[in-house]
């Protein structure tokens, strides 16, 4: 198992998860913030595909350990990102 593709795949997926969190319309509405342009339904669906592509690549390489580590990293990272709260005064 090589670590560089695994780290790159996990970092890319987590960055995309963070992008989704930042533009989540329900979260922004509850916080009283305006919607962000460019975060429409189509963009969010494409981001979902972008999140999954590195994992599909790791699985296609046949590296099951890297795939499972990527999957766990995305799950834990996504959970941590979901815990971030918007500042009410922003």
Secondary structure as UniProt FT lines:
FT   HELIX           3..22
FT   HELIX           25..31
FT   TURN            37..38
FT   HELIX           41..60
FT   TURN            61..62
FT   HELIX           64..82
FT   TURN            88..89
//
